[in-house]
Amino acid sequence: MMPFASKFIFKNILALMAGIFLFSGCKEDSKINDKVDFDRKAMLENYYDNIILLAFFDFNSKVNELKTQGSRFINDPTMANFEDFKSGFAASYKSFQKVKALEMGPSANSSFKANLNTYPTDTQQIEQNILSNLSDLSSAQQINAKGFPALDFLLFTKDLNFWTGTQANLRLDYLDVLLDDISQLTNQNFSEWESFRQHFINASGTDVGSSLGQLVNSINKDYELIKNAKIGFPAGKKTLGRTYPEASEGFYSKYLSIELAALNCEAIRFLYKGISYDGNTDGLGLEDYLMEIGTQSFGKPTYQLIDDQLREASIAIREIPSPFSESIEIEKDKVNRAYTAIQKTIISLKTEMPSALGILITYQDNDGD
């Protein structure tokens, strides 16, 4: 299967319109923010101490456990070890959904999401890599043949005989290469975030390079990936109605697709609200900042509108039956409802919130993680 996502790159017109609008209104919004007595530094402290570092710690731990489970299977390819390996894969992939909206700072420098989650995976490239005993996945041409999507293909389309029969050594070697690539990137990313606290907290302005500016952009960019890469592209929303169910995230494991999308959406809502990673503490977040500014959007306080819309989008996603690749054709109403709910939220997240905060949206939306 060729990587469909790499053939279709979609620029979001709304992003450009919003960027022009925000650029023209940035000075006025900054004046509003100057009059608001809100402690942005305290908000950033909450984000770093109670959300970001804990989220990356949990993900790093899950990946380390996955590496251990994978190594155990590679050294002893039994059915019990295989099932344990697949369980660890699911746990890691779910944990990844809770950090992928944080591609800023160290994560942006390493192209964290692209290296770990570019899908659909290129199965032909994977097969070629196995046969050639490839040991280095660092080149750009390997972006579609590694990370979680590659593991999704190898763990859920191959039975135990694939790992114990002819050419088993080559296949197991490639598994080891995949796991090393994921593990090294994740460990390095976490290590850099551990020493990033002061830089993150002290960059407390609203300019393009500020932590707040990067956070707002990162959240928006990731949320648009839910709309486009997770839901829209597979469901034909970007291809004149032609569906590509095989381009779904978690396509081969099937049951994971909806869970991954829902967890991603729910994590963004928690991030917006400033809720701690363990879910026990509601600290200062973007929601509180908007509440302090007091803007209205569509007859509602902006902070409340965004929270309501994010909640509605999460519920709509979870109402799509698994597997998503089948629901695309047989549950079109539920898929359309979820897509519409996500799309509606983007207007608030990408125009109303940045405008109120004096933040410039600087990225261009491209599909594919």
Residue, then its C-alpha position, 0 to 999 in steps of 0.5 A: m500500500m502506497p502512502f496516500a497521505s503523502k499524495f494529498i497535502f491540504k492547506n487550510i484556507l481558514a488558517l491563512m484568513a485567521g493569520i491575516f485577521l490576527f496580524s491586523g488585530c494583534k496590536e489591539d488585542s495586545k492592548i486589551n491583554d495589557k489591561v488584564d491582571f492575569d499571571r501568565k507565568a503562573m499558568l506556564e508553571n502549571y502547564y510545565d509542572n502538572i501537565i507537560l512533564l508528567a505527560f512526557f514522563d508517562f509516555n517515555s515510561k510506556v515506550n520503555e516498557l514497550k521496548t522491553q516487551g518487544s525485546r522479550f518477543i524478539n528473543d523468544p517469539t512465543m504467543a504469550n510474548f506476542e500478545d504482551f508485545k501487542s498490549g504494550f503497543a496499544a498502551s504506548y500508542k494511547s499515551f502518545q495521543k496525550v502528548k502529540a499536541l505538545e509539539m513545541g520546544p524540544s518536541a518541535n526540534s525533533s519533528f516528534k509527531a512526524n517521526l513517530n506517527t506518519y500514516p498511512t504506513d508504506t507497507q511496500q517500503i517496510e517489506q523492502n527494508i526487511l529484505s535489505n536488512l536496513s538498520d538506519l531509519s533516520s533518512a527522510q524517505q523512511i518517514n512512512a516506514k517507521g514509528f507506531p504505524a509500522l508497528d501497527f502493520l507488523l503486529f496486527t497483520k502477521d501471525l506468529n508463523f511470520w516471526t518464526g518461519t522463513q526469513a524470521n531473523l530479518r523480520l525480527d531484526y527490523l522490529d528491533v530497529l523500529l523499537d530502537d528508533i522509537s525509544q531513542l527519539t522518545n528518551q531524548n525528547f523527555s531528557e530535553w524537556e526535563s531541562f526546559r523548565q526555566h526557558f518555558i516559564n520565562a518566555s511568558g509573553t504573547d509573541v510568536g516565540s513565546s511559550l504561550g504563542q507556541l502552545v496555542n499554535s501547537i494545540n490548533k495544529d494538532y486539533e486540525l490533524i484530528k479533523n483532517a488526518k484522523i477523520g476527514f481524509p479517510a472519510g473522503k472529506k478532502t478527496l471529493g467523497r472518495t474514501y480511503p479507509e486504509a488511511s485510518e490511524g490504527f487501521y490494522s489494529k482496527y479497534l484502536s482508531i476511535e480510541l486514539a482519536a477520542l483520547n487525542c481530543e480529550a487531551i486537548r480539552f484538558l490542556y485547554k482547561g489547564i487540568s493536570y495530567d492525572g486529572n485531579t487538579d484544575g489549574l490555570g490554563l487557557e480557559d482561565y485566561l479567556m475567562e479573565i479577558g471576558t470576550q464573547s463569541f456567538g452569544k457565549p463567553t469564549y472560554q465556555l464556548i470552546d470547552d462546550q465544543l471540545r466536549e461535544a467533539s469528543i462525545a461525537i467521536r466516541e459515538i462512531p462504532s469501531p472499527f472506524s475503517e468500516s464505519i466510514e461506509i456504514e455509519k456515515d451519519k455518525v462520522n459526519r456528525a463528528y467531523t462537523a463537531i470538530q470543524k465547528t470547534i476549529i473556528s473558536l480555537k483558531t480565530e476566537m481564542p488567538s484573537a482574544l489572546g493576541i496570538l498569531i497563528t503561524y503554521q500552515d495546516n498539512d495533513g498526516d501526523 
